[in-house]
């Protein structure tokens, strides 16, 4: 019956929304691990945490948005600064200040980036 299909779709939608809510709460943890990794790149404990988080993200369908070296796309990137860069074409992302992430085909958070003028 139609009502059963609608009920199943509603349940799937609620489950997806819950999963996205949890994912959004985990992003700051990934940011903290990445910051710690940039300060102590040889720390095996931090490397291990980063790999575990990345693996967990992959298993639940969270992927990092590509940025550095790509052309600015407002759907995925938030340009927070524009700089002169003789090595990069205009509108090319030259640095990433905060990673962006997707949950399936939905943007969880845009990447904060620096773009060439």
ROVO-735572 format. One line per 3 residues: number of its first residue (from 0); for each residue x negated, y, z of N, C-alpha, C. Coordinates in nm, 3 decimals, padded with zeros to 5 digits. Layout:
NUM> X/Y/Z/X/Y/Z/X/Y/Z | ...
***
This chain:
0> -00.081/-00.120/00.000/00.000/00.000/00.000/-00.086/00.126/00.000 | -00.026/00.233/-00.046/-00.096/00.361/-00.058/-00.140/00.413/00.078 | -00.056/00.399/00.181/-00.092/00.450/00.314/-00.217/00.383/00.368
3> -00.238/00.256/00.337/-00.357/00.184/00.384/-00.482/00.241/00.318 | -00.471/00.273/00.189/-00.584/00.331/00.117/-00.618/00.469/00.174 | -00.515/00.550/00.199/-00.537/00.683/00.256/-00.600/00.673/00.395
6> -00.553/00.578/00.474/-00.607/00.559/00.608/-00.754/00.517/00.601 | -00.788/00.430/00.508/-00.926/00.385/00.492/-01.014/00.502/00.447 | -00.964/00.584/00.356/-01.041/00.699/00.309/-01.061/00.800/00.422
9> -00.957/00.822/00.505/-00.969/00.913/00.619/-01.075/00.862/00.717 | -01.073/00.733/00.744/-01.170/00.674/00.836/-01.311/00.688/00.781 | -01.326/00.665/00.650/-01.458/00.680/00.587/-01.506/00.824/00.595
12> -01.416/00.918/00.571/-01.450/01.060/00.578/-01.490/01.100/00.720 | -01.416/01.052/00.820/-01.451/01.082/00.959/-01.587/01.024/00.995 | -01.614/00.902/00.951/-01.743/00.838/00.979/-01.856/00.916/00.914
15> -01.835/00.960/00.791/-01.938/01.038/00.721/-01.962/01.171/00.793 | -01.855/01.237/00.836/-01.870/01.364/00.907/-01.944/01.345/01.040 | -01.914/01.236/01.111/-01.987/01.208/01.236/-02.135/01.184/01.208
18> -02.164/01.106/01.104/-02.303/01.077/01.068/-02.376/01.206/01.031 | -02.310/01.295/00.957/-02.373/01.422/00.920/-02.399/01.507/01.044 | -02.306/01.506/01.139/-02.325/01.581/01.263/-02.445/01.532/01.342
21> -02.459/01.400/01.349/-02.574/01.342/01.419/-02.702/01.378/01.344 | -02.699/01.366/01.213/-02.818/01.397/01.131/-02.861/01.541/01.152 | -02.767/01.634/01.155/-02.800/01.775/01.175/-02.866/01.799/01.311
24> -02.827/01.720/01.411/-02.886/01.735/01.544/-03.027/01.676/01.552 | -03.058/01.581/01.462/-03.190/01.518/01.460/-03.292/01.602/01.383 | -03.247/01.688/01.292/-03.340/01.769/01.212/-03.438/01.849/01.297
27> -03.397/01.914/01.406/-03.495/01.987/01.487/-03.602/01.896/01.549 | -03.567/01.770/01.573/-03.667/01.674/01.624/-03.772/01.650/01.517 | -03.726/01.632/01.392/-03.821/01.613/01.281/-03.907/01.738/01.265
30> -03.848/01.856/01.277/-03.925/01.980/01.267/-04.034/01.985/01.373 | -03.999/01.946/01.497/-04.096/01.949/01.607/-04.209/01.850/01.583 | -04.176/01.732/01.533/-04.279/01.631/01.504/-04.370/01.681/01.392
33> -04.312/01.740/01.289/-04.392/01.793/01.177/-04.484/01.906/01.225 | -04.433/01.993/01.313/-04.515/02.101/01.368/-04.630/02.044/01.449 | -04.601/01.944/01.532/-04.706/01.881/01.612/-04.809/01.815/01.520
36> -04.762/01.754/01.414/-04.851/01.687/01.319/-04.942/01.788/01.249 | -04.890/01.907/01.219/-04.974/02.007/01.152/-05.082/02.061/01.247 | -05.052/02.062/01.377/-05.151/02.109/01.476/-05.252/02.001/01.513
39> -05.209/01.875/01.507/-05.296/01.763/01.542/-05.283/01.653/01.437 | -05.336/01.678/01.316/-05.314/01.585/01.205/-05.373/01.446/01.225 | -05.469/01.431/01.316/-05.531/01.301/01.337/-05.472/01.224/01.454
42> -05.374/01.280/01.522/-05.313/01.215/01.638/-05.228/01.097/01.592 | -05.269/00.976/01.629/-05.200/00.855/01.584/-05.057/00.845/01.639 | -05.036/00.893/01.761/-04.902/00.890/01.820/-04.804/00.977/01.741
45> -04.851/01.095/01.704/-04.766/01.187/01.627/-04.741/01.130/01.488 | -04.845/01.073/01.427/-04.828/01.010/01.296/-04.723/00.899/01.303 | -04.730/00.820/01.409/-04.637/00.709/01.428/-04.493/00.760/01.444
48> -04.475/00.866/01.523/-04.341/00.924/01.539/-04.287/00.976/01.407 | -04.372/01.045/01.331/-04.329/01.100/01.202/-04.285/00.987/01.108 | -04.365/00.880/01.102/-04.329/00.768/01.015/-04.199/00.702/01.060
51> -04.180/00.687/01.191/-04.058/00.626/01.242/-03.935/00.710/01.208 | -03.948/00.842/01.225/-03.836/00.930/01.192/-03.806/00.928/01.043 | -03.911/00.934/00.960/-03.892/00.931/00.815/-03.824/00.801/00.772
54> -03.864/00.690/00.835/-03.804/00.560/00.804/-03.657/00.558/00.844 | -03.627/00.610/00.963/-03.488/00.616/01.009/-03.405/00.703/00.915 | -03.461/00.818/00.876/-03.390/00.907/00.783/-03.358/00.832/00.653
57> -03.457/00.763/00.599/-03.437/00.691/00.473/-03.329/00.584/00.488 | -03.328/00.514/00.602/-03.230/00.408/00.623/-03.087/00.460/00.631 | -03.069/00.582/00.680/-02.933/00.635/00.690/-02.898/00.730/00.575
60> -02.990/00.745/00.480/-02.959/00.821/00.359/-02.995/00.968/00.364 | -03.085/01.007/00.454/-03.129/01.146/00.460/-03.259/01.157/00.381 | -03.261/01.249/00.286/-03.382/01.268/00.205/-03.426/01.414/00.212
63> -03.558/01.434/00.201/-03.616/01.568/00.205/-03.596/01.632/00.067 | -03.564/01.758/00.067/-03.548/01.833/-00.058/-03.687/01.873/-00.108 | -03.717/01.844/-00.233/-03.844/01.883/-00.294/-03.848/02.035/-00.304
66> -03.965/02.093/-00.276/-03.972/02.238/-00.285/-04.102/02.287/-00.347 | -04.215/02.276/-00.280/-04.340/02.334/-00.329/-04.371/02.284/-00.470 | -04.390/02.379/-00.561/-04.420/02.346/-00.700/-04.297/02.338/-00.790
69> -04.179/02.344/-00.729/-04.056/02.339/-00.808/-04.002/02.480/-00.827 | -03.907/02.494/-00.918/-03.843/02.623/-00.943/-03.735/02.644/-00.836 | -03.726/02.766/-00.785/-03.626/02.801/-00.685/-03.487/02.766/-00.733
72> -03.412/02.694/-00.649/-03.273/02.661/-00.678/-03.193/02.698/-00.554 | -03.110/02.803/-00.561/-03.037/02.850/-00.443/-02.947/02.745/-00.378 | -02.914/02.640/-00.450/-02.833/02.533/-00.390/-02.915/02.454/-00.288
75> -03.049/02.452/-00.306/-03.135/02.370/-00.221/-03.239/02.450/-00.143 | -03.264/02.574/-00.187/-03.372/02.654/-00.129/-03.322/02.791/-00.085 | -03.377/02.838/00.025/-03.350/02.973/00.075/-03.482/03.049/00.071
78> -03.496/03.141/-00.024/-03.621/03.218/-00.037/-03.626/03.323/00.073 | -03.725/03.309/00.162/-03.737/03.405/00.272/-03.845/03.509/00.245 | -03.924/03.485/00.140/-04.028/03.580/00.105/-04.067/03.561/-00.042
81> -04.100/03.670/-00.107/-04.149/03.666/-00.245/-04.288/03.728/-00.244 | -04.385/03.658/-00.302/-04.524/03.707/-00.299/-04.585/03.703/-00.439 | -04.690/03.784/-00.454/-04.771/03.778/-00.577/-04.852/03.649/-00.571
84> -04.852/03.576/-00.680/-04.930/03.452/-00.685/-04.979/03.432/-00.828 | -05.106/03.463/-00.853/-05.159/03.452/-00.989/-05.160/03.307/-01.041 | -05.154/03.210/-00.950/-05.160/03.069/-00.990/-05.023/03.007/-01.019
87> -04.916/03.081/-00.989/-04.782/03.022/-01.003/-04.694/03.107/-01.096 | -04.606/03.038/-01.167/-04.509/03.107/-01.254/-04.403/03.173/-01.165 | -04.341/03.280/-01.216/-04.234/03.345/-01.139/-04.124/03.246/-01.102
90> -04.068/03.265/-00.982/-03.961/03.180/-00.927/-04.005/03.040/-00.889 | -04.136/03.016/-00.888/-04.187/02.887/-00.844/-04.214/02.893/-00.694 | -04.177/02.789/-00.624/-04.198/02.783/-00.479/-04.345/02.753/-00.452
93> -04.409/02.841/-00.372/-04.551/02.825/-00.343/-04.577/02.775/-00.200 | -04.478/02.786/-00.112/-04.495/02.736/00.025/-04.357/02.708/00.085 | -04.357/02.618/00.182/-04.234/02.581/00.251/-04.251/02.611/00.399
96> -04.161/02.690/00.453/-04.167/02.725/00.595/-04.086/02.627/00.680 | -03.979/02.574/00.623/-03.897/02.474/00.692/-03.839/02.381/00.586 | -03.853/02.251/00.610/-03.802/02.153/00.514/-03.650/02.155/00.509
99> -03.599/02.124/00.391/-03.456/02.108/00.373/-03.426/01.961/00.355 | -03.302/01.922/00.386/-03.265/01.781/00.380/-03.127/01.763/00.319 | -03.111/01.649/00.253/-02.983/01.607/00.194/-02.934/01.484/00.271
102> -02.803/01.471/00.279/-02.741/01.349/00.330/-02.658/01.297/00.213 | -02.712/01.199/00.142/-02.649/01.156/00.018/-02.652/01.271/-00.081 | -02.536/01.316/-00.125/-02.532/01.427/-00.221/-02.493/01.559/-00.155
105> -02.497/01.564/-00.022/-02.459/01.684/00.052/-02.582/01.749/00.116 | -02.596/01.880/00.099/-02.708/01.952/00.161/-02.680/01.966/00.310 | -02.770/01.909/00.392/-02.760/01.927/00.537/-02.816/02.063/00.576
108> -02.930/02.096/00.514/-02.996/02.224/00.542/-03.083/02.259/00.423 | -03.072/02.383/00.377/-03.159/02.426/00.267/-03.302/02.442/00.317 | -03.397/02.431/00.227/-03.538/02.452/00.261/-03.566/02.603/00.264
111> -03.640/02.650/00.365/-03.681/02.790/00.369/-03.817/02.798/00.301 | -03.823/02.879/00.195/-03.941/02.877/00.109/-03.993/03.016/00.077 | -04.119/03.016/00.030/-04.183/03.138/-00.022/-04.199/03.118/-00.172
114> -04.160/03.220/-00.248/-04.152/03.210/-00.393/-04.248/03.309/-00.459 | -04.303/03.267/-00.573/-04.390/03.356/-00.650/-04.308/03.461/-00.721 | -04.362/03.585/-00.723/-04.295/03.698/-00.789/-04.303/03.684/-00.939
***
